[in-house]
């Protein structure tokens, strides 16, 4: 009989790599662009799809950060990163015509970034994640093996 893990296709993902740092930079650039580039008036379906995609970007920003940068290894750093990132993006909108500062949007961005950070920190703690028949194992010289 096989073990429970044998039902999963296993993949190894090197964390804290230059590839993940580039991915993080791309996510940061796309997130900032989505916040500062003014959009024409959109019909409700397109507007809400756009808002959802921005929410996903902030969640990804929080998720990829601890996978790309090994020094982001505590919740305090995650909360600090989330607070600084969300505040910078939201405050920058004061200076962009057609945009405005919103405390509710700031709190939503903060929550999404921090939620992504928490999920990734848990994955790093476990050294793996299992999803849809796939087990992704995280490896790095900065991570000690965990069984």
C-alpha positions in Angstrom: 0.0 0.0 0.0 1.1 3.5 -0.8 1.2 6.4 1.5 -1.1 9.4 1.3 1.7 11.4 -0.2 1.9 8.9 -3.1 -1.4 10.2 -4.5 0.2 13.6 -5.1 2.4 14.5 -8.0 5.5 16.0 -6.4 7.3 19.1 -7.6 10.3 20.8 -6.0 10.3 24.6 -5.9 13.5 26.4 -5.0 12.5 29.4 -2.8 14.4 32.6 -2.3 15.6 32.3 -5.9 16.3 35.0 -8.5 13.3 33.7 -10.5 10.9 34.4 -7.6 12.5 37.8 -7.0 11.8 38.7 -10.7 8.3 37.4 -10.2 7.9 39.6 -7.2 9.2 42.6 -9.1 6.7 41.9 -11.9 3.9 41.7 -9.4 4.9 44.9 -7.7 5.1 46.7 -11.1 1.7 45.4 -12.3 0.1 46.2 -8.9 1.4 49.8 -8.9 0.4 50.3 -12.5 -3.1 49.0 -11.7 -3.4 51.6 -9.0 -2.0 54.6 -10.7 -3.1 54.3 -14.3 -6.5 56.0 -14.8 -9.1 53.8 -16.4 -12.0 54.9 -18.6 -15.5 54.4 -17.2 -16.2 50.7 -17.3 -19.5 48.8 -17.3 -20.3 47.1 -14.0 -19.1 43.6 -15.0 -15.7 44.9 -16.3 -15.4 47.2 -13.3 -15.9 44.4 -10.7 -13.6 42.1 -12.7 -11.0 44.8 -12.6 -11.4 45.3 -8.8 -11.2 41.5 -8.3 -8.0 41.3 -10.3 -6.5 44.1 -8.2 -7.4 42.2 -5.1 -5.7 39.1 -6.4 -2.6 41.2 -7.2 -2.4 42.4 -3.6 -2.9 38.8 -2.3 -0.1 37.6 -4.6 2.1 40.5 -3.5 1.8 39.2 0.1 2.2 35.6 -0.9 5.3 35.8 -3.1 7.3 38.1 -0.8 8.2 35.5 1.9 8.9 33.0 -0.9 11.3 35.4 -2.7 13.0 37.1 0.2 14.4 34.9 2.9 14.7 37.7 5.4 10.9 38.1 5.6 10.7 35.3 8.1 8.4 36.6 10.8 4.9 37.9 11.1 6.2 41.3 12.4 8.1 41.8 9.2 5.0 40.7 7.2 2.7 43.1 9.0 5.3 45.9 8.5 5.7 45.0 4.8 1.9 44.9 4.4 1.4 48.3 6.1 4.2 50.0 4.2 3.2 48.6 0.8 -0.6 49.3 1.2 0.0 52.8 2.6 2.5 53.8 -0.2 0.1 52.6 -2.9 -2.9 54.2 -1.4 -1.2 57.5 -0.5 0.3 57.8 -4.0 -3.3 58.1 -5.3 -3.6 61.5 -3.6 -1.2 62.9 -6.3 -2.9 61.2 -9.3 -5.7 63.0 -11.0 -9.0 61.1 -10.9 -7.9 59.1 -7.9 -8.4 59.6 -4.2 -7.3 58.2 -0.8 -9.7 55.8 0.8 -9.2 54.4 4.3 -11.4 51.4 3.4 -9.3 50.5 0.4 -6.2 50.9 2.5 -7.5 48.5 5.1 -8.6 46.0 2.3 -5.1 46.1 0.7 -3.5 45.7 4.1 -5.6 42.7 4.9 -5.0 41.0 1.5 -1.2 41.5 1.6 -1.0 40.2 5.2 -3.3 37.3 4.4 -1.1 36.3 1.5 2.0 36.6 3.7 0.4 34.4 6.4 -0.5 31.7 4.0 3.1 31.7 2.5 4.7 31.7 5.9 2.6 28.6 6.8 3.7 26.9 3.6 7.3 27.7 4.3 6.9 26.3 7.9 5.5 23.1 6.5 8.0 23.1 3.6 5.2 22.1 1.3 1.7 22.7 0.0 -0.7 20.2 -1.4 -3.3 21.4 -3.8 -5.3 19.7 -6.6 -3.3 16.5 -6.6 0.0 18.4 -6.6 2.5 18.6 -3.8 5.0 21.4 -4.0 8.0 21.1 -1.8 10.0 24.2 -1.0 13.8 23.9 -0.8 16.6 26.3 -0.1 19.9 26.5 1.8 18.0 28.9 4.1 15.5 26.2 5.1 16.3 23.3 7.3 14.7 20.0 6.1 11.4 19.1 7.9 9.6 15.8 8.0 
